[in-house]
Amino acid sequence: MKLTILGSGSPEAYARRASSGYLLEAGDDVILFDCGGGVFDNLLRSGRKPSDITHLFFSHLHSDHMMDYARLVHAAWDEGGAPIKVFGPAPIARITEGYFGPQGVLSHDLRARTELLPSQEVWKARGGTIPRPWPAPEVTEIAPGFAFEGTGWTLSSCEVPHAQPALTCMAFAVESAGRKFVYSGDAGICEALSALCAEADLLLHWCYRLDGEAAHPLMLPLTPTPGEVARMAKSTGAKRLLLTHFRIHMDGPERHAEALSTLTAEFGPDSGIVEDLDSYTI
């Protein structure tokens, strides 16, 4: 498997990091986990096209994990790509309908592109045929415990504490060719996630708060620090640990270095903090 970081940041507007998005090549498929703001542009910078994406999994439906969803689906459709297979917690089906349905926010655009004769001629000149259907991603609403079998890979999931009860929040594990990748989503440490991480070849875990950083008592169990994540990962037998979802204040040189030092001390040298467009072989 190959992992490419398309977005390693948070909801904050930040030139260094797009919001959450992670591209995994596994078996015959190209899988995207989350699709936050800026992920679409980094997909292009990585050398991929929107229509290359075969599957999209949402860990949860916070805006910084799905802001580029409509852009991705629309662009893949405009390239003539096959419908993307989309999986996410409810109400992802209603959200999709709200973008691409007959009364959706993009309906005016889609009518113009599919019904106006000049637009039809442009589409035909690009190799398309008339009538031109609207975008129709294949949406499946999922819940924790969902499992899936792709072409040369399998996926499993669990619930993680983050924004309940407003949102369903999940972590995912993908296994392919004897290797295991785990993406935590936005997660507090819990038994279910620890079990999912067991013997992972690569664990990609969010980090919203640094060691020693103050937080409201309600936030403490939901925002594990680099040290807490590192100790959890080591206890599960994970072989490599990478942190993501870094916020602006965490990227100051001294604090960044402190986080890296903590990871090395608590987990070992095979750990780090990702940057946008980094790639890793699993």
C-alpha positions in Angstrom: 0.0 0.0 0.0 1.0 3.6 -0.5 -0.2 6.5 1.6 -0.2 10.1 0.4 -1.0 13.0 2.8 -3.4 15.4 1.0 -4.3 17.4 4.1 -2.8 17.3 7.6 -4.3 20.3 9.2 -7.4 21.4 11.1 -10.4 23.7 10.5 -8.0 26.7 10.8 -7.1 28.5 7.6 -3.4 27.7 7.2 -1.2 27.9 4.1 1.1 25.1 5.4 -1.6 22.5 5.8 -4.9 21.7 4.1 -7.7 20.2 6.2 -8.0 16.4 6.6 -7.5 14.1 3.6 -5.5 10.9 3.1 -5.0 8.9 -0.1 -4.4 5.2 0.1 -3.5 3.0 -2.9 -4.4 -0.5 -2.0 -5.0 -3.5 -4.3 -6.5 -2.2 -7.5 -8.2 0.8 -5.9 -7.5 4.4 -4.9 -9.1 5.2 -1.6 -9.6 8.6 -0.1 -10.2 9.0 3.6 -11.9 12.4 4.3 -12.0 15.3 1.9 -11.6 18.6 3.8 -10.8 22.0 2.4 -7.7 22.2 0.3 -7.6 18.4 -0.3 -8.8 18.7 -3.9 -5.9 21.0 -4.9 -3.4 18.7 -3.2 -4.9 15.7 -5.0 -3.9 17.5 -8.3 -0.5 18.4 -6.9 0.1 14.8 -6.0 -0.3 13.8 -9.7 -3.8 12.3 -9.4 -7.0 13.2 -11.1 -10.4 13.4 -9.4 -11.6 10.5 -11.5 -8.8 8.3 -10.2 -10.6 8.0 -6.8 -12.6 4.8 -6.6 -13.7 4.9 -2.9 -14.2 7.7 -0.4 -14.6 7.0 3.3 -15.7 9.7 5.8 -14.6 9.3 9.4 -17.2 11.8 10.4 -19.0 14.8 9.0 -17.2 17.8 10.5 -16.7 20.4 7.7 -12.9 20.2 7.8 -13.3 16.5 6.8 -15.7 17.0 4.0 -15.6 20.6 2.6 -14.1 19.5 -0.7 -16.6 16.6 -1.2 -18.8 18.4 -3.7 -15.8 19.7 -5.7 -14.3 16.2 -5.9 -17.5 14.5 -7.1 -18.3 17.3 -9.6 -14.8 17.3 -11.1 -14.7 13.5 -11.3 -18.1 13.6 -13.1 -16.9 16.3 -15.5 -13.9 14.1 -16.4 -16.4 11.4 -17.3 -15.2 9.2 -14.5 -17.1 6.3 -13.0 -19.3 7.2 -10.0 -17.2 7.4 -6.8 -18.2 4.8 -4.1 -18.9 7.0 -1.0 -19.2 5.6 2.5 -19.9 7.7 5.6 -22.2 8.1 8.6 -25.6 9.6 8.2 -26.7 12.0 6.9 -24.2 11.7 4.1 -27.0 10.6 1.7 -29.0 13.7 2.5 -26.0 15.9 2.1 -25.2 14.4 -1.3 -28.8 14.9 -2.4 -28.5 18.5 -1.1 -25.6 19.0 -3.5 -26.5 17.0 -6.6 -30.3 16.3 -6.3 -33.0 18.0 -8.5 -33.3 20.8 -6.0 -29.7 20.7 -4.8 -27.5 23.7 -4.5 -25.7 22.7 -7.7 -28.8 22.0 -9.7 -28.6 25.3 -11.6 -25.1 24.5 -12.7 -26.0 21.0 -13.6 -29.0 22.0 -15.7 -26.8 24.5 -17.6 -24.1 22.0 -18.3 -26.5 19.2 -19.4 -29.4 21.1 -21.1 -27.9 24.1 -22.9 -27.0 23.3 -26.5 -23.5 25.0 -26.4 -22.6 23.0 -23.2 -23.8 19.8 -24.9 -21.5 20.5 -27.8 -18.6 21.1 -25.5 -19.3 17.8 -23.8 -19.6 15.9 -27.1 -16.4 17.4 -28.3 -14.7 15.9 -25.3 -16.0 12.5 -26.2 -19.2 12.5 -24.2 -22.7 11.4 -25.3 -26.1 13.0 -24.9 -28.2 12.9 -22.8 -25.7 13.6 -20.1 -26.7 12.3 -16.6 -26.0 14.3 -13.5 -23.3 13.3 -10.9 -24.5 10.2 -9.1 -21.9 9.0 -6.5 -22.8 5.6 -5.0 -23.5 6.5 -1.4 -23.7 4.0 1.4 -24.4 5.2 4.9 -22.4 3.2 7.5 -22.1 2.8 11.2 -19.2 1.7 13.5 -18.4 -1.9 13.0 -18.9 -1.6 9.2 -16.6 -3.8 7.1 -15.9 -3.9 3.4 -14.0 -6.0 0.9 -12.4 -4.3 -2.0 -10.2 -5.6 -4.8 -7.2 -6.8 -3.0 -8.0 -5.1 0.3 -10.4 -5.3 3.3 -11.6 -2.5 5.6 -12.8 -2.6 9.2 -14.0 0.1 11.5 -14.9 1.1 15.1 -16.5 4.0 16.9 -14.2 6.6 18.5 -15.1 9.4 20.9 -15.0 12.8 19.4 -18.3 14.7 18.7 -21.0 12.5 19.9 -24.0 12.7 20.0 -24.1 15.3 17.2 -21.9 13.2 14.9 -21.1 9.5 14.5 -17.3 9.3 14.5 -15.2 6.3 13.2 -11.7 5.0 12.8 -10.7 2.7 9.9 -8.2 -0.1 9.3 -7.3 -1.4 5.9 -5.4 -4.6 5.3 -3.8 -5.6 2.0 -1.0 -7.9 1.0 -0.2 -8.8 4.6 0.0 -5.1 5.7 -2.2 -3.1 7.9 -2.9 0.7 7.9 -5.0 2.4 10.6 -6.5 5.9 10.4 -7.9 7.1 13.7 -10.1 9.9 12.4 -10.5 12.4 15.1 -10.4 10.2 18.2 -10.0 10.1 21.9 -8.1 7.0 23.0 -10.5 4.1 23.7 -10.4 0.3 23.9 -12.1 -0.1 20.5 -9.4 2.0 18.8 -6.6 0.3 20.6 -8.0 -3.1 19.4 -8.2 -1.8 15.8 -4.6 -0.6 16.0 -3.2 -4.0 17.0 0.0 -4.8 15.1 -0.6 -2.0 12.6 2.2 -1.5 10.2 1.3 2.2 10.1 -1.0 4.1 12.4 -2.0 7.6 11.4 -3.4 9.4 14.4 -4.8 12.9 14.9 -3.2 15.3 17.3 -5.1 18.4 18.4 -3.2 19.3 21.6 0.4 19.1 22.7 1.8 17.7 26.0 1.5 20.2 28.8 -1.1 22.3 26.9 -4.1 23.4 28.9 -7.6 22.3 27.9 -11.1 22.3 29.3 -11.8 19.2 31.4 -14.4 18.0 28.8 -11.7 18.2 26.1 -9.0 16.3 27.9 -10.2 12.7 27.1 -11.1 13.7 23.5 -7.7 15.3 22.5 -4.8 13.0 23.3 -1.3 14.5 23.3 1.7 13.1 21.3 2.8 11.4 24.5 -0.6 9.8 25.1 -0.9 8.6 21.5 2.6 7.3 21.5 2.1 5.2 24.6 -1.2 3.8 23.2 0.4 3.0 19.9 3.3 1.2 21.5 1.0 -0.9 23.7 -0.8 -2.1 20.6 2.3 -3.3 18.9 2.0 -0.8 16.1 5.2 -0.6 14.0 5.1 3.0 12.8 3.3 6.0 14.2 2.6 9.3 12.4 0.7 12.3 13.8 -1.6 14.6 11.7 -4.2 17.3 12.2 -1.7 19.7 13.5 -2.9 23.2 14.4 -1.1 26.5 13.6 0.3 27.1 17.1 1.6 23.5 17.3 3.9 24.1 14.3 6.1 26.7 15.9 9.7 25.4 15.7 10.2 24.8 19.4 6.8 23.1 20.0 7.1 21.0 16.9 10.5 19.8 18.0 9.2 19.0 21.5 6.4 16.9 20.0 8.9 15.0 17.8 11.2 14.4 20.9 8.2 13.1 22.8 7.3 10.7 20.0 10.8 9.3 19.9 11.0 8.9 23.7 7.6 7.3 24.1 7.2 5.3 20.9 10.6 5.0 19.2 12.4 6.4 16.2 9.9 5.1 13.6 7.5 8.0 14.3 6.9 11.5 13.1 4.6 14.3 12.1 3.3 14.3 8.6 3.3 17.2 6.1 1.0 17.8 3.1 2.1 15.7 0.0 4.3 13.4 2.0 4.1 9.8 0.8 4.8 6.5 2.7 5.0 2.9 1.5 3.3 0.5 3.9 
